Amino acid sequence: MCYLKNCHKLALALLLGIAVTLLSGCQLSGTVSLDGGGVEGVTVTLLGSIEGATINKQTVTDATGRYSFSDIDKGYYQVVMSAPPGYYKDAAIFVNKSSNYGNKIGNDFALQSSTARTLSNGVVIGSIEDNGVGVWRGLPYGRPPVNALRWKAPQPEASWSNTYLAIQPGSACPQFADLLSDLPTSQFGRVIGKEDCLYLNIWAPENKPAVADRPVMFWIHGGGNTVGEAAQYTGKYLAERYGVVVVIINYRLGTLGWMRHPALRLDAGNDKDRSGNFGTLDMIRALHWVQDNVAEFGGNSNNVTIFGESAGGTDVLSLLVSPLAEGLFHQAISQSGGLELDTAAKAENFTDDVEAGAGRSSREVINDLLINAGLADSKAQAKVLQLTMSNEEIRDFMYGQTPEELLSVYNGAFGGMYTMPKIFRDGVVLPDAEAMSLFETGSYHQLPTILGTNRDESRLFMAFDPTYTTTIGGVIPIIKNKNDYLLASKYRSDSWKITGADEIARAMREHQDSVYVYRFDWDEEPAILGIGADVLLGAAHLMEVGFVFADVNTFAVSMYQPLVYTSGNKEGREFLAGAMSSYWASLALDGVPGTGFFGEQSTHWNAWNNHTDDTSSKTLVFDTEQDQGIVMTDLAFDLVTLQADLEAEDGFSTVEIHCDVYASIFGSTPFYKNLCL
């Protein structure tokens, strides 16, 4: 109990404290440390842009290694630590400050001397994760593909003399910011990233073994090959649980990653430069880097598993058929993938050529760039101009375009992704043949392979399709007709299983035994505010990624995390993540998923079997124990049956919905023309 006058003093002190917080409680701070001790005298710069005003502040760390910036309004900032003496490479942290008041603390740069490693190009130092795993972020695996190296095969990274600071991720490659970029909505739609983006991140147990025998798991991110970055993923849980080395890479995206045009081949020094498959070549270059350097992290360069999701799953399959990737990896996992190789004509030609190009072929893109540059008023004028320009003039024009200008002619769709020809049949990086024919004839790297999809793949995209949902406030989708939604999802998702897993497995099984197929069925999202996420999303595209990485506390699209991960489904998530990640790690260990690391109490994953009377060797279904569990099934689909079923389907509410679903899978067949036109 206090006397009255002391209470007045206490109240006054509280008011003064609140006033001080409101006036100066808008700091952005952190520390620079080495082995837990502060590093004094390090220059730290704060960069940002608030309502058109540029922020550029600088300070140095004090004796405890602390830095602080005061009077910082809400906004999106970059905190840059200049490399201290003896070190190389500045490090940057991106910070989203959501309030004018309140502090944004803990923006730390932490180095650990025990993580020093000697790579082929110099010494690097990293950090230790909170679970004791070592992490090295932002390691270069190629020279910056800028200026004369734009639209060229990646070159080996340069060497350095001082110790390289591998404590923050390298820049994302140029792309549209959107849902998948984990940025505030105020950034959506703008171009982010830099062309200097060929970096990778590594997680490994901190102790370096005498013999480099740890399996290596090499992740290729998804995003339609037009968005995404390594920094969106963490390998710390896989490294901790299974003692593996996890490598996650950036690679060139979209128009800077895949582009073919005669003008861009003028300065080509070799067939790889002429291929146009620069994003694919980045992945191959990163795999070479792994061969040269992963032993320093305890990794076995003779036991590398490549795995990826969505476009990353497609890229895994493209590496399986690439002659340039031979010997660089030893197991493969394609999650929600599928492979289609675009022809040179589709990549390069005008849409009205005899061999028609795609709508976003290089010649059509150049037409739009010429219009944007004010050199033509229409597509017709732009085409005439382009045909009169020399290849030298077109080359100079293209190299003069900024990433923002190049991307301005594409229309971002879901998550900022955009459509364009990619992964070309160039005859060098990739064979000049249909993708399925390569698997059917055995013209691929015959290695232990996992193929799979999610039960409700298409719902992630349908949830934002105005044909099927109404969106409230731009972020909350409401299903218009539940029956149409579920039926459309079933046909589209089953089709994805066919092209992404079943038909490839059938072809591969004729040449090798070690082919494994899965389906991910987890659908235990909650119903919140009347929105049933279990129906809206279910086992949608992208949902399995956290389970594979044994990271079920961070959903890929952060703003929707409350609609997906809850305390109510945590136990089931943790069980399924433990099981699924262990099968992946088991394949990485010795090429056989078996029962994972769960032992006899877990289901044995049988290889795919083409015998129609074998009901136990088709698909392993992943689900929680509360539902069907993890079970081997005879689940298998084929396009002929699916097409017949869809043509006979009478459950859609309108012909328009029936036609929309049919066209998305089978295109303009005689059935479609008769029903829909």
C-alpha positions as CSV (number, residue, x, y, z in Angstrom):
1,M,0.0,0.0,0.0
2,C,1.3,3.5,-0.8
3,Y,0.7,6.9,0.6
4,L,-1.5,9.2,-1.5
5,K,1.3,11.6,-2.5
6,N,3.5,8.6,-3.6
7,C,0.6,7.2,-5.7
8,H,0.4,10.6,-7.4
9,K,4.1,10.4,-8.1
10,L,3.7,6.9,-9.5
11,A,0.8,7.9,-11.7
12,L,2.8,10.9,-13.0
13,A,5.8,8.6,-13.7
14,L,3.5,6.2,-15.6
15,L,2.1,9.1,-17.7
16,L,5.6,10.4,-18.4
17,G,6.7,6.9,-19.4
18,I,3.8,6.6,-21.8
19,A,4.5,10.0,-23.3
20,V,8.2,9.1,-23.8
21,T,7.1,5.8,-25.5
22,L,4.8,7.7,-27.8
23,L,7.4,10.2,-28.7
24,S,10.5,8.1,-28.9
25,G,9.2,4.5,-28.6
26,C,9.7,4.0,-32.4
27,Q,13.2,2.6,-32.4
28,L,14.6,0.0,-34.8
29,S,17.5,-1.8,-33.2
30,G,19.7,-4.9,-33.0
31,T,23.2,-6.1,-32.3
32,V,26.3,-7.3,-34.1
33,S,28.0,-10.2,-32.3
34,L,30.7,-12.7,-32.7
35,D,30.5,-15.8,-30.5
36,G,27.9,-14.1,-28.4
37,G,30.0,-11.0,-27.7
38,G,29.2,-7.6,-29.1
39,V,31.4,-6.2,-31.9
40,E,32.0,-2.4,-31.5
41,G,32.4,0.1,-34.3
42,V,30.5,-1.7,-37.1
43,T,28.7,0.6,-39.5
44,V,25.0,0.0,-39.9
45,T,22.8,1.8,-42.4
46,L,19.0,2.0,-42.5
47,L,17.4,2.4,-45.9
48,G,13.7,2.8,-46.8
49,S,11.1,4.8,-48.6
50,I,8.1,6.2,-46.7
51,E,5.4,8.0,-48.7
52,G,7.9,9.1,-51.3
53,A,10.5,10.2,-48.8
54,T,13.8,8.3,-48.9
55,I,15.2,7.1,-45.6
56,N,19.0,6.8,-45.3
57,K,20.4,6.8,-41.8
58,Q,23.7,5.5,-40.5
59,T,25.2,4.6,-37.1
60,V,27.9,2.5,-35.6
61,T,27.6,-0.2,-32.9
62,D,28.5,0.6,-29.3
63,A,30.8,-1.4,-27.0
64,T,28.1,-4.0,-26.6
65,G,27.6,-4.4,-30.3
66,R,24.2,-2.6,-30.2
67,Y,22.9,-0.2,-32.8
68,S,19.7,1.8,-32.8
69,F,17.7,4.2,-35.0
70,S,15.1,6.4,-33.4
71,D,11.9,8.1,-34.6
72,I,11.3,5.5,-37.2
73,D,7.7,5.4,-38.7
74,K,6.0,2.3,-39.9
75,G,7.3,1.1,-43.2
76,Y,9.4,-1.5,-45.0
77,Y,13.2,-1.1,-44.4
78,Q,16.5,-2.6,-45.2
79,V,19.1,-2.7,-42.4
80,V,22.6,-3.1,-43.9
81,M,25.7,-4.1,-41.9
82,S,29.0,-3.1,-43.5
83,A,31.5,-5.8,-43.4
84,P,33.9,-5.2,-40.4
85,P,37.7,-5.3,-41.1
86,G,38.9,-8.7,-42.1
87,Y,35.5,-9.7,-43.5
88,Y,33.9,-9.5,-46.9
89,K,30.3,-9.0,-48.1
90,D,27.8,-6.6,-46.5
91,A,24.8,-8.2,-44.9
92,A,21.2,-7.0,-45.0
93,I,18.0,-7.6,-43.0
94,F,14.6,-6.6,-44.3
95,V,12.3,-5.3,-41.6
96,N,8.5,-4.6,-41.8
97,K,7.6,-2.0,-39.1
98,S,3.9,-2.1,-38.9
99,S,3.4,0.7,-36.3
100,N,4.7,4.2,-35.9
101,Y,4.9,3.6,-32.2
102,G,6.6,0.7,-30.5
103,N,10.0,-0.7,-31.0
104,K,11.3,-3.2,-33.6
105,I,14.1,-4.9,-31.8
106,G,16.1,-8.0,-32.3
107,N,17.4,-7.3,-35.8
108,D,20.6,-9.0,-35.1
109,F,23.7,-10.0,-37.1
110,A,25.2,-13.0,-35.2
111,L,28.4,-14.7,-36.3
112,Q,29.9,-17.9,-34.8
113,S,33.5,-18.7,-35.3
114,S,32.9,-22.4,-35.1
115,T,31.1,-22.2,-38.4
116,A,34.2,-21.1,-40.3
117,R,34.6,-23.3,-43.4
118,T,37.2,-23.2,-46.2
119,L,35.5,-23.5,-49.6
120,S,37.0,-23.6,-53.1
121,N,36.8,-19.8,-53.3
122,G,37.7,-18.7,-49.8
123,V,36.8,-18.9,-46.1
124,V,33.2,-18.4,-45.0
125,I,31.6,-17.9,-41.6
126,G,27.9,-18.4,-40.6
127,S,25.6,-18.6,-37.6
128,I,24.0,-21.1,-35.3
129,E,20.3,-21.6,-35.3
130,D,18.3,-21.7,-32.1
131,N,18.2,-25.6,-32.3
132,G,22.0,-25.8,-32.6
133,V,22.2,-26.3,-36.3
134,G,24.8,-24.4,-38.3
135,V,23.5,-22.1,-41.1
136,W,25.3,-20.3,-43.9
137,R,23.2,-17.9,-45.9
138,G,23.8,-16.0,-49.1
139,L,26.7,-18.1,-50.4
140,P,27.4,-17.3,-54.1
141,Y,27.5,-20.2,-56.5
142,G,27.9,-18.1,-59.6
143,R,29.0,-14.7,-60.8
144,P,26.3,-12.1,-60.8
145,P,24.4,-12.6,-64.2
146,V,24.4,-8.9,-65.0
147,N,25.5,-6.7,-67.9
148,A,27.2,-8.9,-70.5
149,L,26.4,-12.0,-68.4
150,R,22.6,-11.4,-68.6
151,W,21.0,-14.2,-70.7
152,K,24.2,-16.3,-70.5
153,A,25.1,-19.6,-68.9
154,P,26.2,-19.0,-65.3
155,Q,29.9,-18.6,-64.6
156,P,31.7,-19.9,-61.5
157,E,31.8,-17.5,-58.6
158,A,34.8,-15.3,-58.0
159,S,37.2,-15.9,-55.2
160,W,37.6,-13.7,-52.1
161,S,40.5,-13.1,-49.7
162,N,38.8,-11.9,-46.5
163,T,36.3,-14.1,-44.6
164,Y,32.9,-14.1,-46.3
165,L,30.0,-13.2,-44.1
166,A,27.4,-15.9,-44.9
167,I,24.8,-14.6,-42.3
168,Q,22.0,-13.2,-44.4
169,P,20.3,-14.5,-47.6
170,G,21.3,-13.1,-50.9
171,S,18.8,-11.1,-52.9
172,A,15.8,-12.7,-54.5
173,C,15.8,-12.7,-58.3
174,P,13.6,-10.1,-60.0
175,Q,9.9,-10.9,-59.7
176,F,6.5,-9.5,-58.7
177,A,5.8,-9.2,-55.0
178,D,2.6,-10.9,-54.0
179,L,1.1,-13.5,-51.6
180,L,4.0,-15.9,-51.9
181,S,6.7,-13.2,-51.2
182,D,5.9,-12.8,-47.5
183,L,5.9,-9.1,-47.8
184,P,3.4,-6.5,-46.5
185,T,0.4,-6.0,-48.9
186,S,1.6,-2.5,-49.6
187,Q,4.5,-4.1,-51.6
188,F,2.2,-6.3,-53.8
189,G,2.5,-5.8,-57.5
190,R,5.9,-4.0,-57.5
191,V,9.0,-5.6,-58.9
192,I,11.4,-6.8,-56.1
193,G,14.8,-8.5,-56.2
194,K,18.0,-8.0,-58.1
195,E,19.7,-9.6,-61.0
196,D,22.7,-10.4,-58.7
197,C,20.8,-13.3,-57.1
198,L,22.7,-16.5,-57.6
199,Y,23.0,-17.5,-54.0
200,L,22.2,-20.5,-51.8
201,N,21.7,-21.3,-48.1
202,I,23.0,-24.3,-46.3
203,W,22.0,-26.0,-43.0
204,A,24.1,-28.7,-41.4
205,P,24.9,-30.0,-37.9
206,E,27.5,-27.7,-36.6
207,N,30.1,-30.3,-35.9
208,K,32.2,-31.2,-38.9
209,P,32.7,-35.0,-39.1
210,A,36.1,-36.5,-40.0
211,V,34.4,-38.3,-43.0
212,A,32.0,-36.3,-45.1
213,D,29.1,-38.9,-45.1
214,R,26.0,-36.9,-44.5
215,P,23.2,-37.1,-47.1
216,V,22.7,-33.9,-49.0
217,M,19.1,-32.7,-49.8
218,F,19.0,-30.0,-52.5
219,W,15.8,-28.0,-52.6
220,I,14.4,-26.2,-55.7
221,H,11.6,-23.8,-54.8
222,G,8.3,-23.4,-56.6
223,G,6.4,-20.4,-57.9
224,G,5.8,-21.1,-61.6
225,N,9.5,-20.4,-62.3
226,T,8.6,-16.7,-62.1
227,V,8.4,-16.0,-58.3
228,G,9.9,-17.4,-55.1
229,E,13.3,-17.5,-53.4
230,A,15.5,-19.6,-51.1
231,A,14.9,-17.3,-48.1
232,Q,11.2,-18.6,-47.8
233,Y,12.4,-22.0,-46.6
234,T,14.4,-23.4,-43.7
235,G,16.3,-26.6,-43.6
236,K,17.1,-26.4,-39.9
237,Y,14.6,-29.0,-38.7
238,L,15.6,-31.6,-41.4
239,A,19.3,-31.1,-40.4
240,E,18.5,-31.4,-36.7
241,R,16.3,-34.5,-37.0
242,Y,18.1,-36.5,-39.6
243,G,21.7,-35.2,-39.7
244,V,21.4,-34.2,-43.3
245,V,22.9,-31.3,-45.1
246,V,20.2,-29.1,-46.7
247,V,20.9,-26.8,-49.6
248,I,18.3,-24.3,-50.9
249,I,19.0,-22.2,-54.0
250,N,17.9,-19.1,-55.8
251,Y,17.8,-19.3,-59.6
252,R,17.0,-16.9,-62.4
253,L,13.2,-16.5,-62.9
254,G,10.8,-15.8,-65.7
255,T,12.0,-13.6,-68.6
256,L,15.6,-13.4,-67.2
257,G,15.7,-17.2,-66.6
258,W,14.2,-18.5,-69.8
259,M,14.5,-16.4,-73.0
260,R,15.3,-17.4,-76.6
261,H,15.8,-15.0,-79.5
262,P,18.4,-14.8,-82.3
263,A,19.5,-11.4,-81.1
264,L,20.4,-12.9,-77.7
265,R,22.6,-15.5,-79.3
266,L,24.9,-13.0,-81.1
267,D,27.4,-13.0,-78.3
268,A,26.9,-16.6,-77.2
269,G,30.2,-18.2,-76.5
270,N,28.9,-21.8,-76.4
271,D,25.8,-23.9,-76.9
272,K,24.7,-23.4,-73.3
273,D,24.6,-19.6,-73.9
274,R,22.5,-20.2,-77.0
275,S,20.0,-22.5,-75.2
276,G,17.8,-20.0,-73.5
277,N,17.5,-22.3,-70.5
278,F,19.4,-20.1,-68.1
279,G,17.3,-20.9,-65.0
280,T,17.9,-24.6,-65.6
281,L,21.6,-24.0,-66.1
282,D,21.7,-22.1,-62.7
283,M,20.4,-25.2,-61.0
284,I,23.1,-27.3,-62.7
285,R,25.8,-24.8,-61.8
286,A,24.6,-24.9,-58.1
287,L,24.8,-28.7,-58.2
288,H,28.4,-28.4,-59.4
289,W,29.0,-26.1,-56.5
290,V,27.7,-28.8,-54.2
291,Q,30.1,-31.3,-55.7
292,D,33.0,-28.9,-55.1
293,N,32.1,-27.7,-51.6
294,V,29.6,-29.7,-49.7
295,A,32.2,-31.9,-48.0
296,E,33.2,-28.9,-45.9
297,F,29.7,-29.1,-44.3
298,G,30.0,-32.8,-43.8
299,G,28.0,-33.6,-46.9
300,N,28.6,-36.6,-49.2
301,S,28.9,-35.3,-52.8
302,N,28.1,-38.9,-53.9
303,N,24.8,-38.9,-52.2
304,V,22.7,-35.9,-53.3
305,T,18.9,-35.9,-53.4
306,I,17.2,-33.1,-55.4
307,F,13.7,-32.3,-54.4
308,G,11.2,-29.5,-55.3
309,E,7.6,-28.5,-55.3
310,S,5.3,-27.2,-58.1
311,A,7.7,-25.5,-60.6
312,G,10.5,-26.9,-58.5
313,G,9.0,-30.4,-59.0
314,T,9.0,-29.7,-62.7
315,D,12.6,-28.6,-62.5
316,V,13.5,-31.8,-60.8
317,L,12.0,-33.7,-63.7
318,S,13.8,-31.5,-66.2
319,L,17.1,-32.3,-64.4
320,L,16.3,-36.0,-64.7
321,V,16.2,-35.7,-68.5
322,S,19.1,-33.2,-68.8
323,P,22.3,-34.7,-70.1
324,L,24.3,-31.9,-68.4
325,A,23.1,-33.0,-65.0
326,E,24.4,-36.6,-65.2
327,G,26.2,-37.7,-62.1
328,L,25.4,-34.5,-60.1
329,F,22.6,-36.1,-58.0
330,H,21.6,-39.6,-57.0
331,Q,17.9,-39.5,-55.9
332,A,15.0,-37.2,-57.0
333,I,11.7,-36.1,-55.5
334,S,9.1,-34.2,-57.5
335,Q,6.2,-32.7,-55.5
336,S,3.2,-31.5,-57.5
337,G,5.3,-31.4,-60.6
338,G,4.9,-32.6,-64.2
339,L,7.0,-31.8,-67.3
340,E,6.3,-30.2,-70.6
341,L,9.2,-29.0,-72.8
342,D,8.5,-26.0,-75.0
343,T,9.7,-25.9,-78.6
344,A,11.9,-23.2,-80.0
345,A,9.1,-22.1,-82.2
346,K,6.8,-21.6,-79.2
347,A,9.5,-19.7,-77.4
348,E,10.5,-17.4,-80.3
349,N,8.0,-17.0,-83.0
350,F,5.2,-14.4,-83.5
351,T,1.8,-15.8,-82.7
352,D,0.7,-15.5,-86.4
353,D,3.7,-17.3,-87.8
354,V,3.1,-20.7,-89.6
355,E,4.7,-22.3,-86.6
356,A,2.9,-20.2,-84.0
357,G,4.7,-18.8,-81.0
358,A,3.2,-18.5,-77.6
359,G,1.4,-15.3,-76.5
360,R,4.5,-14.4,-74.5
361,S,7.1,-15.6,-76.9
362,S,10.3,-13.4,-77.1
363,R,9.2,-11.7,-80.3
364,E,5.7,-10.8,-78.8
365,V,7.4,-9.6,-75.7
366,I,9.8,-7.4,-77.7
367,N,6.7,-5.9,-79.5
368,D,5.3,-4.8,-76.2
369,L,8.6,-3.5,-75.0
370,L,8.9,-1.4,-78.1
371,I,5.5,0.1,-77.5
372,N,6.3,0.8,-73.8
373,A,9.5,2.5,-74.9
374,G,7.5,4.8,-77.2
375,L,9.0,3.4,-80.4
376,A,5.7,2.1,-81.7
377,D,2.0,2.9,-81.2
378,S,0.6,-0.6,-81.8
379,K,1.5,-4.2,-82.1
380,A,1.3,-4.0,-85.8
381,Q,3.7,-1.1,-85.9
382,A,6.0,-2.8,-83.3
383,K,6.2,-5.9,-85.5
384,V,7.1,-4.0,-88.6
385,L,9.8,-2.1,-86.6
386,Q,11.1,-5.3,-85.0
387,L,11.4,-6.9,-88.5
388,T,13.4,-4.0,-89.8
389,M,15.8,-3.9,-86.8
390,S,19.0,-5.8,-87.0
391,N,19.8,-8.4,-84.4
392,E,22.5,-6.1,-83.0
393,E,19.9,-3.4,-82.5
394,I,17.5,-5.7,-80.8
395,R,20.2,-7.1,-78.6
396,D,21.3,-3.6,-77.5
397,F,17.6,-2.7,-76.9
398,M,17.0,-5.8,-74.7
399,Y,20.2,-5.3,-72.7
400,G,19.2,-1.7,-72.1
401,Q,15.9,-2.7,-70.4
402,T,15.8,-2.7,-66.6
403,P,14.2,-5.7,-64.8
404,E,11.2,-3.4,-64.0
405,E,10.8,-2.6,-67.7
406,L,11.1,-6.3,-68.8
407,L,8.5,-7.4,-66.3
408,S,6.1,-4.6,-67.1
409,V,4.8,-6.5,-70.2
410,Y,3.7,-9.5,-68.1
411,N,0.4,-9.7,-66.3
412,G,0.9,-11.2,-62.8
413,A,-1.7,-13.9,-61.9
414,F,-2.0,-15.8,-58.6
415,G,0.9,-15.0,-56.3
416,G,2.5,-12.7,-58.8
417,M,3.2,-15.6,-61.2
418,Y,3.0,-15.0,-64.9
419,T,2.8,-17.3,-68.0
420,M,5.5,-17.5,-70.6
421,P,7.4,-20.3,-72.5
422,K,10.0,-22.0,-70.2
423,I,12.2,-25.1,-70.2
424,F,13.1,-25.4,-73.9
425,R,13.9,-28.3,-76.1
426,D,17.2,-26.8,-77.1
427,G,19.1,-30.1,-77.8
428,V,21.9,-29.2,-75.4
429,V,20.6,-28.5,-71.9
430,L,17.4,-30.5,-72.6
431,P,16.7,-33.0,-75.4
432,D,14.8,-32.0,-78.4
433,A,11.9,-34.4,-77.7
434,E,8.6,-34.7,-76.0
435,A,9.0,-35.1,-72.3
436,M,6.9,-38.2,-71.9
437,S,8.8,-39.9,-74.7
438,L,12.0,-39.5,-72.8
439,F,10.6,-41.4,-69.8
440,E,8.9,-44.0,-72.0
441,T,12.2,-44.8,-73.8
442,G,14.3,-44.7,-70.7
443,S,16.2,-41.6,-71.9
444,Y,16.7,-40.1,-68.5
445,H,18.8,-40.6,-65.4
446,Q,17.3,-43.8,-63.9
447,L,17.6,-43.0,-60.2
448,P,15.4,-43.7,-57.1
449,T,12.5,-41.3,-57.6
450,I,9.5,-40.1,-55.6
451,L,6.6,-38.6,-57.5
452,G,3.4,-37.2,-55.9
453,T,0.6,-34.6,-55.7
454,N,-1.9,-33.3,-53.2
455,R,-5.5,-34.5,-53.2
456,D,-7.0,-31.0,-53.7
457,E,-4.1,-29.4,-55.7
458,S,-6.3,-27.0,-57.7
459,R,-8.1,-25.4,-54.7
460,L,-5.3,-23.0,-53.9
461,F,-5.9,-21.4,-57.3
462,M,-9.7,-21.9,-57.4
463,A,-10.0,-20.1,-54.0
464,F,-9.1,-16.9,-55.8
465,D,-10.9,-17.6,-59.1
466,P,-14.0,-15.4,-59.5
467,T,-15.6,-18.2,-61.4
468,Y,-15.9,-20.1,-58.1
469,T,-15.5,-17.6,-55.3
470,T,-16.4,-14.1,-54.2
471,T,-13.6,-12.3,-52.4
472,I,-14.4,-10.0,-49.5
473,G,-11.9,-7.2,-48.9
474,G,-9.6,-8.6,-51.5
475,V,-8.3,-11.4,-49.1
476,I,-11.2,-13.5,-47.8
477,P,-12.8,-15.9,-50.5
478,I,-16.3,-17.2,-50.1
479,I,-17.3,-20.2,-52.2
480,K,-20.3,-19.5,-54.6
481,N,-21.5,-23.1,-55.2
482,K,-19.9,-25.8,-52.9
483,N,-20.9,-28.7,-55.2
484,D,-19.3,-27.1,-58.3
485,Y,-16.2,-26.2,-56.2
486,L,-15.7,-29.7,-55.0
487,L,-16.4,-31.4,-58.3
488,A,-14.2,-29.0,-60.3
489,S,-11.4,-29.5,-57.8
490,K,-11.7,-33.3,-58.0
491,Y,-11.3,-33.5,-61.8
492,R,-8.5,-30.9,-61.9
493,S,-6.6,-32.4,-59.0
494,D,-6.9,-36.0,-60.3
495,S,-5.7,-34.7,-63.7
496,W,-2.6,-33.2,-61.9
497,K,-1.9,-36.6,-60.2
498,I,-2.0,-38.2,-63.6
499,T,0.4,-35.8,-65.4
500,G,2.5,-35.1,-62.3
501,A,2.9,-38.7,-61.0
502,D,1.0,-41.6,-62.3
503,E,1.8,-41.6,-66.1
504,I,5.4,-40.7,-65.4
505,A,5.6,-43.6,-62.8
506,R,4.1,-46.0,-65.3
507,A,6.8,-45.0,-67.9
508,M,9.7,-45.1,-65.5
509,R,8.6,-48.4,-64.0
510,E,9.4,-50.1,-67.3
511,H,13.1,-49.2,-66.8
512,Q,13.6,-49.2,-63.1
513,D,12.2,-50.6,-59.9
514,S,12.7,-47.7,-57.5
515,V,9.8,-45.4,-58.4
516,Y,7.5,-44.3,-55.5
517,V,4.2,-42.4,-55.7
518,Y,2.3,-40.6,-52.9
519,R,-0.8,-38.4,-52.4
520,F,-1.0,-35.9,-49.6
521,D,-4.5,-35.8,-48.0
522,W,-4.2,-33.6,-44.9
523,D,-7.3,-31.4,-44.7
524,E,-7.8,-30.6,-41.0
525,E,-7.9,-26.8,-41.3
526,P,-10.5,-25.2,-39.0
527,A,-13.7,-23.3,-39.8
528,I,-13.2,-19.6,-38.8
529,L,-15.9,-16.9,-39.0
530,G,-18.0,-19.3,-41.0
531,I,-15.3,-20.0,-43.5
532,G,-14.5,-23.7,-43.8
533,A,-10.8,-23.7,-44.8
534,D,-11.0,-27.5,-44.9
535,V,-13.3,-27.1,-47.9
536,L,-11.8,-23.9,-49.3
537,L,-8.3,-25.3,-49.3
538,G,-8.3,-28.9,-48.0
539,A,-5.2,-30.7,-49.2
540,A,-4.4,-27.9,-51.6
541,H,-1.3,-27.2,-53.6
542,L,1.7,-26.1,-51.4
543,M,0.2,-27.6,-48.2
544,E,2.7,-30.5,-48.0
545,V,5.8,-28.3,-48.1
546,G,5.9,-27.6,-44.3
547,F,5.4,-31.2,-43.6
548,V,8.3,-32.3,-45.8
549,F,10.6,-29.8,-44.1
550,A,9.3,-30.9,-40.6
551,D,8.3,-27.2,-40.1
552,V,4.6,-27.2,-39.3
553,N,4.5,-23.9,-37.4
554,T,5.2,-21.6,-40.4
555,F,2.7,-21.7,-43.3
556,A,4.1,-20.6,-46.7
557,V,1.6,-17.8,-47.0
558,S,1.8,-16.0,-43.7
559,M,-1.4,-14.0,-43.8
560,Y,-3.4,-17.2,-44.1
561,Q,-1.6,-19.1,-41.4
562,P,-4.5,-18.7,-38.9
563,L,-6.8,-20.4,-41.5
564,V,-4.5,-23.4,-41.7
565,Y,-2.4,-24.0,-38.5
566,T,-4.2,-24.1,-35.1
567,S,-3.7,-25.6,-31.7
568,G,-6.5,-28.0,-32.5
569,N,-4.7,-29.6,-35.4
570,K,-1.1,-29.3,-34.1
571,E,-0.8,-32.9,-32.8
572,G,-1.9,-34.3,-36.1
573,R,0.4,-31.9,-38.0
574,E,3.4,-32.9,-35.9
575,F,2.8,-36.6,-36.4
576,L,2.4,-36.3,-40.2
577,A,5.4,-34.0,-40.5
578,G,7.5,-36.4,-38.6
579,A,6.4,-39.3,-40.8
580,M,6.6,-37.5,-44.1
581,S,10.0,-35.9,-43.6
582,S,11.4,-39.2,-42.4
583,Y,10.4,-40.9,-45.6
584,W,12.1,-38.1,-47.6
585,A,15.2,-38.4,-45.4
586,S,15.3,-42.1,-45.7
587,L,15.3,-41.9,-49.5
588,A,18.2,-39.4,-49.2
589,L,20.1,-41.8,-46.9
590,D,20.1,-44.9,-49.0
591,G,17.7,-44.5,-52.0
592,V,14.8,-46.4,-50.3
593,P,12.0,-44.6,-48.4
594,G,11.1,-47.9,-46.7
595,T,9.3,-47.2,-43.4
596,G,11.1,-43.9,-43.0
597,F,12.9,-43.4,-39.7
598,F,9.8,-44.5,-37.8
599,G,10.8,-48.2,-38.0
600,E,8.4,-51.1,-37.9
601,Q,5.5,-49.2,-36.6
602,S,5.3,-47.2,-39.8
603,T,3.8,-48.2,-43.2
604,H,6.2,-49.7,-45.7
605,W,6.3,-47.6,-48.9
606,N,6.1,-50.1,-51.7
607,A,7.4,-49.2,-55.1
608,W,4.9,-48.4,-57.9
609,N,3.8,-51.5,-59.7
610,N,2.3,-51.5,-63.2
611,H,0.4,-54.7,-62.7
612,T,-3.3,-53.9,-62.7
613,D,-4.2,-56.7,-60.3
614,D,-1.8,-55.5,-57.6
615,T,-3.9,-53.5,-55.2
616,S,-1.1,-52.7,-52.6
617,S,1.7,-51.1,-54.8
618,K,0.5,-47.9,-56.3
619,T,0.2,-44.9,-54.0
620,L,1.1,-44.1,-50.4
621,V,-1.5,-41.8,-48.9
622,F,-0.3,-39.4,-46.2
623,D,-2.9,-38.4,-43.7
624,T,-3.2,-38.1,-39.9
625,E,-4.0,-40.9,-37.5
626,Q,-7.4,-39.2,-36.8
627,D,-8.3,-39.7,-40.4
628,Q,-7.2,-42.6,-42.6
629,G,-3.5,-42.6,-41.5
630,I,-0.6,-43.5,-43.7
631,V,-1.7,-46.3,-46.0
632,M,-0.6,-48.0,-49.2
633,T,-3.5,-48.1,-51.7
634,D,-4.3,-49.0,-55.3
635,L,-5.0,-45.3,-56.0
636,A,-4.1,-44.7,-59.7
637,F,-5.7,-42.6,-62.5
638,D,-5.4,-42.3,-66.2
639,L,-6.4,-39.6,-68.7
640,V,-8.6,-41.8,-70.9
641,T,-10.9,-42.8,-67.9
642,L,-10.8,-39.3,-66.5
643,Q,-11.9,-37.8,-69.9
644,A,-14.7,-40.3,-70.2
645,D,-15.9,-39.6,-66.7
646,L,-15.8,-35.8,-67.2
647,E,-17.7,-36.0,-70.5
648,A,-20.4,-38.1,-68.8
649,E,-20.5,-35.8,-65.7
650,D,-23.9,-34.3,-65.0
651,G,-23.3,-32.8,-61.6
652,F,-22.3,-29.3,-62.5
653,S,-24.8,-26.5,-62.0
654,T,-24.2,-25.0,-65.4
655,V,-22.8,-25.9,-68.8
656,E,-20.4,-23.0,-68.4
657,I,-18.8,-24.5,-65.3
658,H,-18.6,-27.9,-67.0
659,C,-16.9,-26.4,-70.0
660,D,-14.5,-24.4,-67.9
661,V,-13.3,-27.5,-66.1
662,Y,-13.2,-29.6,-69.3
663,A,-11.2,-27.0,-71.3
664,S,-8.7,-26.5,-68.5
665,I,-7.8,-30.3,-68.7
666,F,-8.4,-31.4,-72.3
667,G,-8.7,-28.3,-74.3
668,S,-10.8,-27.9,-77.5
669,T,-11.8,-31.5,-78.3
670,P,-14.8,-32.4,-80.5
671,F,-16.8,-33.0,-77.3
672,Y,-15.9,-29.5,-76.1
673,K,-16.8,-27.9,-79.4
674,N,-20.2,-29.7,-79.4
675,L,-21.0,-28.8,-75.8
676,C,-19.5,-25.4,-75.3
677,L,-19.3,-23.5,-78.6
